[in-house]
Amino acid sequence: MEKIEKEVDVVVIGAGITGLVTTFTLMQKGLKVLLLEKKDQVGGQLHTIYDEGFVFESGPNTGVVSNMEVVQLFKALEDECTLEIARKESKVRLIWKKGAFHPLPAGHKAAIATPLFTWSDKIRILFEPFRCKGRDPLESIASLTRRRLGKSYLDYAVDPFISGIYAGDPEKLITRFAMPKLYRLDAEYGSFVRGAIKRRPILLAEKQQGISKEVFSVKGGFASLVVALSAKVTSDNMRLSLGEQLQITPAGKEWLINLGTTNELIHAKHVISTVPAYAMPSLFPFLAAEQLAPIVSLRYAPVIQVGVGMKDGKNVPQAFGGLIPGVEKERVLGILFNSSCYAGRAPENGASLSFFVGGMKHPELLDLRDDELKDLVVDSLHRMLGYPVGTEPDKLHVFRHKWAIPQYEADSESRLEAISHLQRTYPGLILGGSIRDGIGLADRIKQAFCMAQEVADSSVSPMM
């Protein structure tokens, strides 16, 4: 059968949130784009489940309005998709210690009063502004925290916080890559407190632009965002269900993309990959194993998310969620109180919850059977949330993610160098996605805007 040839400016690989936003942004800039996805649906890990009035996310539950790109995206989609800021009550984070949840303190006064930290560390917190800057560019989050704030602060504030973001180990996550803003406060200002004070004018200016640092979701769940972006991209500009037959080959100043199943051969000036590290070898067979080795070495935290619906939600606190420190030796990483954060996530007087299990510290828990996970949830409902013994979930959905969250560890520097080298070696190739630039929804949206702008800039002919 004769190949059907098609010419485009850009091919985007991967129809997760990064790929969708990149394609949408490129189209807004007037470029001809084709979005390719091996699965039969778009959205990546963003999927919303609706079950008799309960709403559950199978992947990310929240984002943060931490950059202008998030504001711009939702402004562009405002007729099809509504940004939903979490309720004020959700600013409260609870930390589990010795059989009870305690609010994570906000500010020095609360930090002194909390039972979460030792007295020696409370004193240490007071003197944090007077400590020396760090000198190690590969210092771990755990090391930085112990140095500036003490071990109990690491155990009962940072460790559970990192579990909530990365499902990772703060001893192995490198601050400069995993928490770059925290790293800059130490490296540039020599203090978290002094840095926060000096950055107040910057934060005020950002707030006036709409950058609020507020936690957000989308009205009706993140599926609404996926649907809105898909409608903008349209089926003419995407190909789904490509499986593993997608072949990409550099050919001089252009790229050839053989779609296999659709008998199409695409000619493109640019290729943007948003796929995870482990998918790259099959996607780019022309690259030698040693070229990709620093990238595919990226580790991913395995995570199980259990969506739980309770028709009686009176025991669920008005808070963002409860995080469980590793030192407490529990099998649950944390519980997100979805219906306390957003309206319409559960029937009246009910509650929608997400339980998280596994992570880098307990990858073996990914092998738990569904009935074992239910037992774990029931135990947590009883011991942690105070439901009567024998209470069971009214709804329960299990979402297993073997490759959930990238871990920005000590190999991050070599990975970023390898990415830059490949992009220089193969003009027109951009390697994006969560292999770099952050793992949060706001990070993905910002990167998408930046990649689209990079291609648009390179596509403009210089003036004669």
DOPA-109536 format. One line per field, with one value per residue (C-alpha): chain; residue in one letter; z negated, y negated, x negated. Coordinates in nm, 4 decimals. Layout:
N
c A_...
r A_...
z Z_...
y Y_...
x X_...
# end
This chain:
464
c A_A_A_A_A_A_A_A_A_A_A_A_A_A_A_A_A_A_A_A_A_A_A_A_A_A_A_A_A_A_A_A_A_A_A_A_A_A_A_A_A_A_A_A_A_A_A_A_A_A_A_A_A_A_A_A_A_A_A_A_A_A_A_A_A_A_A_A_A_A_A_A_A_A_A_A_A_A_A_A_A_A_A_A_A_A_A_A_A_A_A_A_A_A_A_A_A_A_A_A_A_A_A_A_A_A_A_A_A_A_A_A_A_A_A_A_A_A_A_A_A_A_A_A_A_A_A_A_A_A_A_A_A_A_A_A_A_A_A_A_A_A_A_A_A_A_A_A_A_A_A_A_A_A_A_A_A_A_A_A_A_A_A_A_A_A_A_A_A_A_A_A_A_A_A_A_A_A_A_A_A_A_A_A_A_A_A_A_A_A_A_A_A_A_A_A_A_A_A_A_A_A_A_A_A_A_A_A_A_A_A_A_A_A_A_A_A_A_A_A_A_A_A_A_A_A_A_A_A_A_A_A_A_A_A_A_A_A_A_A_A_A_A_A_A_A_A_A_A_A_A_A_A_A_A_A_A_A_A_A_A_A_A_A_A_A_A_A_A_A_A_A_A_A_A_A_A_A_A_A_A_A_A_A_A_A_A_A_A_A_A_A_A_A_A_A_A_A_A_A_A_A_A_A_A_A_A_A_A_A_A_A_A_A_A_A_A_A_A_A_A_A_A_A_A_A_A_A_A_A_A_A_A_A_A_A_A_A_A_A_A_A_A_A_A_A_A_A_A_A_A_A_A_A_A_A_A_A_A_A_A_A_A_A_A_A_A_A_A_A_A_A_A_A_A_A_A_A_A_A_A_A_A_A_A_A_A_A_A_A_A_A_A_A_A_A_A_A_A_A_A_A_A_A_A_A_A_A_A_A_A_A_A_A_A_A_A_A_A_A_A_A_A_A_A_A_A_A_A_A_A_A_A_A_A_A_A_A_A_A_A_A_A_A_A_A_A_A_A_A_A_A_A_A_A_A_A_A_A_A_A_A_A_A
r M_E_K_I_E_K_E_V_D_V_V_V_I_G_A_G_I_T_G_L_V_T_T_F_T_L_M_Q_K_G_L_K_V_L_L_L_E_K_K_D_Q_V_G_G_Q_L_H_T_I_Y_D_E_G_F_V_F_E_S_G_P_N_T_G_V_V_S_N_M_E_V_V_Q_L_F_K_A_L_E_D_E_C_T_L_E_I_A_R_K_E_S_K_V_R_L_I_W_K_K_G_A_F_H_P_L_P_A_G_H_K_A_A_I_A_T_P_L_F_T_W_S_D_K_I_R_I_L_F_E_P_F_R_C_K_G_R_D_P_L_E_S_I_A_S_L_T_R_R_R_L_G_K_S_Y_L_D_Y_A_V_D_P_F_I_S_G_I_Y_A_G_D_P_E_K_L_I_T_R_F_A_M_P_K_L_Y_R_L_D_A_E_Y_G_S_F_V_R_G_A_I_K_R_R_P_I_L_L_A_E_K_Q_Q_G_I_S_K_E_V_F_S_V_K_G_G_F_A_S_L_V_V_A_L_S_A_K_V_T_S_D_N_M_R_L_S_L_G_E_Q_L_Q_I_T_P_A_G_K_E_W_L_I_N_L_G_T_T_N_E_L_I_H_A_K_H_V_I_S_T_V_P_A_Y_A_M_P_S_L_F_P_F_L_A_A_E_Q_L_A_P_I_V_S_L_R_Y_A_P_V_I_Q_V_G_V_G_M_K_D_G_K_N_V_P_Q_A_F_G_G_L_I_P_G_V_E_K_E_R_V_L_G_I_L_F_N_S_S_C_Y_A_G_R_A_P_E_N_G_A_S_L_S_F_F_V_G_G_M_K_H_P_E_L_L_D_L_R_D_D_E_L_K_D_L_V_V_D_S_L_H_R_M_L_G_Y_P_V_G_T_E_P_D_K_L_H_V_F_R_H_K_W_A_I_P_Q_Y_E_A_D_S_E_S_R_L_E_A_I_S_H_L_Q_R_T_Y_P_G_L_I_L_G_G_S_I_R_D_G_I_G_L_A_D_R_I_K_Q_A_F_C_M_A_Q_E_V_A_D_S_S_V_S_P_M_M
z 0.0000_0.0973_-0.1861_-0.2431_-0.2939_-0.5021_-0.5882_-0.9194_-1.1083_-1.4331_-1.5535_-1.9265_-2.0783_-2.3788_-2.4469_-2.8207_-2.9695_-2.8394_-2.4861_-2.4764_-2.6005_-2.3703_-2.0670_-2.1604_-2.2120_-1.8835_-1.6986_-1.8592_-1.7125_-1.3653_-1.3227_-1.1617_-1.4294_-1.4600_-1.8045_-1.8256_-2.1041_-2.1290_-2.3487_-2.2464_-2.4695_-2.5577_-2.8979_-3.0179_-3.3904_-3.4040_-3.4258_-3.6311_-3.7542_-3.8262_-4.0452_-4.1776_-4.2867_-4.3891_-4.1870_-4.1925_-4.0065_-3.9015_-3.8761_-3.9951_-4.2165_-4.2384_-4.0891_-4.2056_-4.0327_-4.0562_-3.7198_-3.4569_-3.2084_-3.4241_-3.4325_-3.0540_-2.9798_-3.1811_-3.0403_-2.6912_-2.7929_-3.0158_-2.7980_-2.8105_-3.1385_-3.4810_-3.7152_-4.0705_-4.3635_-4.6735_-4.9710_-5.2391_-5.4811_-5.2555_-5.3551_-5.6671_-5.6305_-5.8966_-6.0089_-6.1804_-6.5020_-6.7728_-6.6910_-6.6086_-6.3377_-6.4166_-6.1985_-6.0197_-6.1636_-5.9451_-6.0836_-6.3740_-6.6500_-6.5491_-6.5020_-6.8647_-6.9960_-6.7895_-6.9396_-6.6068_-6.6712_-6.9554_-7.1745_-7.0501_-6.6927_-6.7851_-6.9088_-6.5939_-6.3807_-6.5550_-6.4634_-6.1045_-5.9519_-6.1090_-5.9565_-5.6722_-5.3117_-5.1738_-4.9526_-4.8003_-4.4695_-4.5067_-4.8658_-4.9361_-5.0704_-5.3921_-5.4429_-5.3781_-5.6228_-5.9023_-5.8552_-5.8695_-6.0761_-6.2532_-6.2410_-6.3865_-6.1267_-5.8611_-6.0098_-6.0746_-5.8114_-5.5131_-5.4869_-5.4726_-5.2460_-5.0024_-5.0211_-4.9200_-4.6157_-4.4987_-4.6973_-4.7330_-4.9753_-5.0861_-5.1510_-4.7767_-4.6157_-4.5282_-4.6373_-4.3344_-4.0987_-4.3099_-4.5052_-4.3124_-4.4863_-4.8259_-4.6956_-4.5787_-4.9150_-5.0755_-4.7995_-4.7096_-5.0356_-5.2911_-5.4764_-5.4154_-5.6323_-5.4869_-5.1369_-5.1959_-5.3295_-5.0379_-4.7866_-4.9167_-4.6499_-4.3789_-4.5198_-4.5410_-4.1759_-4.0787_-4.2750_-4.0802_-3.7612_-3.8951_-4.0214_-4.3600_-4.4681_-4.5409_-4.5036_-4.2127_-4.0302_-3.7548_-3.8051_-3.7425_-3.7676_-3.5459_-3.2753_-3.1960_-3.1204_-2.8955_-2.7098_-2.6629_-2.5229_-2.3009_-2.1523_-2.0692_-1.9143_-1.7239_-1.5783_-1.2518_-1.4408_-1.6391_-1.5834_-1.8581_-1.9091_-1.7412_-1.9769_-1.9465_-1.5660_-1.5679_-1.4077_-1.4128_-1.1908_-1.1334_-0.7621_-0.6984_-0.7976_-0.8611_-1.0489_-0.9085_-1.1277_-1.0115_-1.1784_-1.0784_-1.1606_-0.9590_-0.6645_-0.6942_-0.6558_-0.8224_-0.7267_-1.0107_-1.0813_-1.4567_-1.6864_-2.0487_-2.2777_-2.6024_-2.6772_-3.0002_-3.0116_-2.9932_-2.6622_-2.4793_-2.3554_-2.1445_-2.0262_-1.9120_-1.7815_-1.5949_-1.9294_-2.0795_-2.4226_-2.5697_-2.4437_-2.6237_-2.9327_-3.1472_-3.0657_-3.1023_-3.4399_-3.5806_-3.8548_-3.9062_-4.2298_-4.2104_-4.3670_-4.4301_-4.4686_-4.6221_-4.5670_-4.8576_-4.8797_-5.2154_-5.2239_-5.5823_-5.5677_-5.9179_-6.0329_-5.7550_-5.8706_-5.6922_-5.5667_-5.2548_-5.3795_-5.6282_-5.5639_-5.7387_-5.8156_-5.7426_-6.1039_-6.2046_-6.0211_-5.8651_-5.5280_-5.4035_-5.2655_-5.3103_-5.2710_-5.0560_-5.1617_-4.8129_-4.9147_-5.1826_-4.9123_-4.6305_-4.5930_-4.4081_-4.4804_-4.6871_-4.7511_-5.0206_-5.3630_-5.1977_-5.1461_-4.8638_-4.9785_-4.8119_-4.9948_-4.8704_-4.9142_-4.8047_-4.6919_-4.6831_-5.0422_-5.0004_-4.6341_-4.7427_-4.8422_-4.4738_-4.4790_-4.7350_-4.6122_-4.5971_-4.9019_-5.0973_-4.9971_-5.1140_-5.4528_-5.4745_-5.3954_-5.6511_-5.9177_-5.8346_-5.8409_-6.1901_-6.3467_-6.1677_-6.0937_-6.3846_-6.1935_-6.4028_-6.3803_-6.0987_-5.8805_-5.5170_-5.2118_-5.0113_-4.6997_-4.6313_-4.3142_-4.2888_-4.0530_-4.0139_-3.8724_-3.8313_-3.6862_-3.8785_-3.9717_-3.8420_-4.1103_-4.0634_-4.2323_-4.2002_-3.8364_-3.7353_-3.6281_-3.3864_-3.2563_-3.1797_-3.0112_-2.7964_-2.6959_-2.5966_-2.4010_-2.2034_-2.1213_-1.9917_-1.7944_-1.6319_-1.5404_-1.5576_-1.8401_-2.1792_-2.4694_-2.7264_-2.9654_-3.3295_-3.2588_-3.3315_-3.4585_-3.7410_-3.7974_-3.8984_-3.6686_-3.6723_-3.5735_-3.2828_-3.1610_-3.1824_-2.9977_-2.7230_-2.6707_-2.6679_-2.4147_-2.1883_-2.2057_-2.1298_-1.8145_-1.7112_-1.7510_-1.5417_-1.2736_-1.2105_-0.9164_-0.9908_-0.8314_-0.5153
y 0.0000_-0.3403_-0.5741_-0.8880_-1.1707_-1.4781_-1.7872_-1.9737_-2.2245_-2.0282_-1.6779_-1.6474_-1.3021_-1.2152_-1.3448_-1.3964_-1.7418_-1.8641_-1.7432_-1.8786_-2.2256_-2.2350_-2.1468_-2.3965_-2.6736_-2.5991_-2.6114_-2.9466_-3.0687_-2.9675_-2.6589_-2.3354_-2.0661_-1.6952_-1.5355_-1.1635_-0.9237_-0.5473_-0.4908_-0.5277_-0.8291_-1.1629_-1.3151_-1.0924_-1.0451_-1.2997_-1.0961_-1.1643_-0.8975_-0.9806_-0.7376_-0.8275_-1.1783_-1.0997_-1.2398_-1.0759_-1.1565_-0.8590_-1.0709_-1.4238_-1.5805_-1.9361_-2.1926_-2.5281_-2.8643_-2.9256_-3.0841_-3.3105_-3.0268_-2.8625_-3.1926_-3.2317_-2.8767_-2.9014_-3.2453_-3.0959_-2.8107_-3.0082_-2.9404_-2.5613_-2.4991_-2.6658_-2.6964_-2.6051_-2.7371_-2.5186_-2.6388_-2.8388_-2.5485_-2.3463_-2.5597_-2.3398_-2.0382_-1.7701_-1.5598_-1.2216_-1.1777_-0.9143_-0.8262_-1.1698_-1.4355_-1.7764_-2.0904_-2.1637_-2.5016_-2.8105_-3.0686_-3.0875_-3.1260_-2.8109_-2.6260_-2.6956_-2.5756_-2.2583_-1.9129_-1.8036_-1.9395_-1.8960_-2.1938_-2.1958_-2.2211_-2.4917_-2.6965_-2.6014_-2.7322_-3.0697_-3.1010_-2.9784_-3.3244_-3.3238_-3.0008_-2.9839_-2.9197_-2.5712_-2.4933_-2.1604_-2.1962_-1.8321_-1.8605_-1.6467_-1.7904_-1.5930_-1.7295_-2.0872_-2.0545_-1.9046_-2.1735_-2.4645_-2.3431_-2.0150_-1.6485_-1.6675_-1.9320_-1.6913_-1.4000_-1.5774_-1.8521_-1.7974_-1.4168_-1.3943_-1.7002_-1.5327_-1.2133_-1.4184_-1.5659_-1.3079_-0.9941_-1.0048_-0.9893_-1.3308_-1.1662_-1.1026_-1.3909_-1.6764_-2.0173_-2.2078_-1.9909_-1.8710_-2.1932_-2.4680_-2.7559_-2.6225_-2.5797_-2.9424_-3.0725_-2.9046_-2.9654_-3.3238_-3.4655_-3.2395_-3.1875_-3.0721_-3.3535_-3.6325_-3.5065_-3.5052_-3.8620_-3.9906_-3.8195_-3.9864_-4.2635_-3.9992_-3.7934_-4.1033_-4.1852_-3.8242_-3.8332_-4.1405_-3.9369_-3.6544_-3.4279_-3.3422_-3.0220_-2.8901_-2.5201_-2.4552_-2.1932_-2.2226_-2.2362_-1.8831_-1.7347_-1.7427_-1.5512_-1.8868_-2.0331_-1.7380_-1.7684_-2.1441_-2.1040_-1.8128_-2.0228_-2.2975_-2.0595_-1.8607_-1.5129_-1.6447_-1.7457_-1.4264_-1.0560_-0.8065_-0.4306_-0.4230_-0.1589_-0.0813_-0.1173_-0.4845_-0.5346_-0.8625_-0.9211_-1.2316_-1.3104_-1.6071_-1.9244_-1.7501_-1.4549_-1.1558_-1.0017_-0.6714_-0.6160_-0.2507_-0.1776_-0.4684_-0.4212_-0.7852_-0.9259_-1.2644_-1.5212_-1.7674_-2.0461_-1.9916_-1.6981_-1.7611_-1.4571_-1.4683_-1.0967_-0.9521_-0.8396_-0.4680_-0.5115_-0.6890_-0.3931_-0.2483_-0.5942_-0.6949_-0.3750_-0.5777_-0.6831_-0.4600_-0.3086_-0.5099_-0.8347_-0.7596_-0.5918_-0.9109_-0.9786_-0.6321_-0.5946_-0.8275_-0.6437_-0.6630_-0.6197_-0.3493_-0.4693_-0.3282_-0.5841_-0.4548_-0.6701_-0.6298_-0.7574_-0.7906_-0.8780_-0.9906_-1.2457_-1.3933_-1.2431_-1.4029_-1.7169_-2.0485_-2.0423_-1.9685_-1.6257_-1.4240_-1.3303_-1.0408_-1.0753_-0.7775_-0.7612_-0.6664_-0.3319_-0.3377_-0.1839_-0.4844_-0.7836_-1.0218_-1.0922_-1.3743_-1.5178_-1.6041_-1.7097_-1.9401_-2.1190_-2.1454_-2.1580_-1.8871_-1.6031_-1.4015_-1.3850_-1.6161_-1.5309_-1.2791_-1.2793_-1.1956_-1.0832_-0.9675_-0.7276_-0.6974_-0.3855_-0.2825_-0.5378_-0.5005_-0.3796_-0.1024_0.0043_0.3578_0.2329_0.1955_0.5723_0.5530_0.7062_0.4960_0.6718_0.6014_0.2365_0.2243_0.3641_0.0972_-0.1755_-0.0439_-0.0368_-0.3966_-0.5130_-0.3691_-0.4653_-0.7931_-0.9449_-0.8046_-0.6090_-0.3329_0.0120_0.2050_-0.1008_-0.0314_-0.2578_-0.3147_-0.3519_-0.2292_-0.2661_-0.1463_-0.3200_-0.1583_-0.3559_-0.1619_-0.4679_-0.7469_-1.0235_-1.0960_-1.1279_-1.4153_-1.2520_-1.2817_-1.1705_-1.4725_-1.6791_-1.4126_-1.3628_-1.7341_-1.7423_-1.4432_-1.6113_-1.9306_-1.7340_-1.5428_-1.8606_-2.0227_-1.7111_-1.6777_-2.0252_-2.0463_-1.7904_-1.9007_-1.6566_-1.7704_-1.6197_-1.5412_-1.4234_-1.7880_-2.1185_-1.9864_-1.7349_-1.9484_-2.0507_-2.4116_-2.2943_-2.0941_-2.3870_-2.6310_-2.3943_-2.3490_-2.7253_-2.7559_-2.4739_-2.6192_-2.9610_-2.8085_-2.6443_-2.9568_-3.1701_-2.9309_-2.9199_-3.2948_-3.3781_-3.6418_-3.9816_-4.0477
x 0.0000_-0.1371_-0.2325_-0.0255_-0.2738_-0.1951_-0.3993_-0.3723_-0.5816_-0.5870_-0.5144_-0.4415_-0.4828_-0.2670_0.0847_0.0546_0.1030_-0.2362_-0.1704_0.1844_0.0853_-0.2189_-0.0044_0.2656_0.0094_-0.1693_0.1631_0.2385_-0.0913_0.0211_-0.1977_-0.0861_-0.1043_-0.0333_0.0052_-0.0769_0.0258_-0.0293_0.2796_0.6428_0.7080_0.5505_0.4748_0.1922_0.2415_0.5243_0.8449_1.1572_1.3993_1.7642_1.9585_2.3051_2.2142_1.8568_1.5677_1.2234_0.9027_0.6943_0.3792_0.2921_0.5581_0.4294_0.1961_0.0639_0.1171_-0.2575_-0.3320_-0.1844_-0.1448_0.1240_0.3136_0.2816_0.3950_0.7149_0.7869_0.7624_0.9952_1.2321_1.5379_1.4838_1.3043_1.3238_1.0285_1.1327_0.9320_0.9316_1.1347_0.9535_0.9922_0.7646_0.4666_0.4498_0.2190_0.2340_-0.0632_-0.0256_-0.2257_-0.1818_0.1769_0.3194_0.3216_0.1719_0.1811_-0.1447_-0.2467_-0.2470_-0.4870_-0.7321_-0.4750_-0.2873_-0.6173_-0.7086_-0.3718_-0.3363_-0.4028_-0.5538_-0.9049_-1.1536_-1.2403_-1.5975_-1.4740_-1.2230_-1.5165_-1.7074_-1.4216_-1.4420_-1.8098_-1.7712_-1.8446_-2.1925_-2.3221_-2.5719_-2.4793_-2.5137_-2.8118_-2.7125_-2.5174_-2.4113_-2.2899_-1.9848_-1.6620_-1.7152_-2.0665_-1.9572_-1.6684_-1.8775_-2.1410_-1.9013_-1.6031_-1.6842_-1.5947_-1.2434_-1.1532_-1.2781_-1.0833_-0.7514_-0.7366_-0.9632_-0.9579_-0.5742_-0.5620_-0.8032_-0.5963_-0.2943_-0.4715_-0.7242_-0.6321_-1.0092_-1.2993_-1.4332_-1.7703_-1.8042_-1.6170_-1.8551_-1.7286_-1.8600_-1.6544_-1.3608_-1.2946_-1.4773_-1.2991_-1.4059_-1.7602_-1.7736_-1.6539_-1.9542_-2.2093_-2.1153_-1.9837_-2.1524_-1.8242_-1.4694_-1.3376_-1.5542_-1.4853_-1.1097_-1.1246_-1.3347_-1.1080_-0.7907_-0.7912_-0.8341_-0.5469_-0.3281_-0.3951_-0.3178_0.0073_0.1177_0.0667_0.2821_0.0042_0.1511_-0.0316_0.3166_0.3938_0.6284_0.8270_1.0866_1.4612_1.5857_1.2370_0.9298_1.1162_1.2777_0.9353_0.8485_1.1807_1.1348_0.7828_0.8868_1.1653_0.9167_0.6662_0.9355_0.9060_0.7566_0.4452_0.3922_0.3440_0.4267_0.3821_0.0413_-0.0958_-0.4658_-0.4762_-0.5692_-0.9124_-1.1064_-1.4086_-1.6234_-1.6594_-1.8847_-1.7041_-1.3740_-1.2267_-1.0427_-0.7743_-0.6275_-0.2896_-0.2656_0.0979_0.2384_-0.0013_-0.1086_-0.4584_-0.4965_-0.7587_-0.8260_-1.0740_-1.0539_-0.9851_-0.8862_-0.8887_-0.6918_-0.7176_-0.8657_-1.2279_-1.1533_-0.9634_-1.2436_-1.4566_-1.1723_-1.0682_-1.4169_-1.5825_-1.8474_-1.9980_-2.2654_-2.2073_-2.4951_-2.3370_-2.0129_-2.1610_-2.1781_-1.8117_-1.6615_-1.8356_-1.5688_-1.3814_-1.0051_-0.8121_-0.5425_-0.2175_0.1280_0.4056_0.7261_1.0328_1.2739_1.6300_1.8069_2.1766_2.1227_1.8427_1.8728_1.5409_1.3378_1.1528_1.1849_0.8284_0.6256_0.5304_0.3308_-0.0321_-0.2044_-0.5788_-0.8013_-0.9170_-0.5621_-0.6004_-0.2545_-0.1733_0.0233_-0.1700_0.1187_0.4895_0.6245_0.9615_1.0915_1.4416_1.3015_1.1017_1.3551_1.7323_1.9196_1.6764_1.9245_2.3005_2.4370_2.2892_2.0551_1.6793_1.4415_1.0946_0.7744_0.5413_0.1821_-0.0313_-0.3805_-0.6362_-1.0127_-1.0344_-0.7755_-0.7614_-0.6666_-0.3202_-0.2349_-0.1799_0.1011_0.4250_0.7395_0.8866_0.5660_0.5838_0.9438_0.8378_0.5670_0.8219_1.0717_0.8007_0.7045_1.0668_1.0971_0.7611_0.6863_1.0258_1.2238_1.4883_1.6504_1.4960_1.6599_1.7225_1.6437_1.6148_1.9309_1.7180_1.3657_1.1561_0.7961_0.5530_0.2106_-0.0818_-0.4046_-0.5791_-0.4066_-0.6484_-1.0016_-1.2686_-1.5140_-1.8102_-2.1896_-2.1891_-1.9796_-2.2797_-2.4044_-2.0495_-2.0088_-2.3491_-2.2519_-1.9250_-2.1067_-2.3668_-2.1028_-1.9145_-2.2340_-2.3283_-1.9833_-1.8507_-1.4744_-1.4506_-1.3180_-1.3040_-1.0475_-0.7982_-0.8662_-1.2227_-1.3105_-1.1721_-0.9539_-0.6763_-0.3755_-0.0907_-0.2080_-0.5588_-0.4142_-0.2061_-0.4970_-0.7297_-0.4702_-0.4478_-0.8280_-0.8769_-0.6096_-0.7751_-1.1172_-0.9824_-0.7915_-1.1039_-1.3136_-1.0454_-1.0562_-1.2777_-1.5395_-1.4724_-1.6692
# end
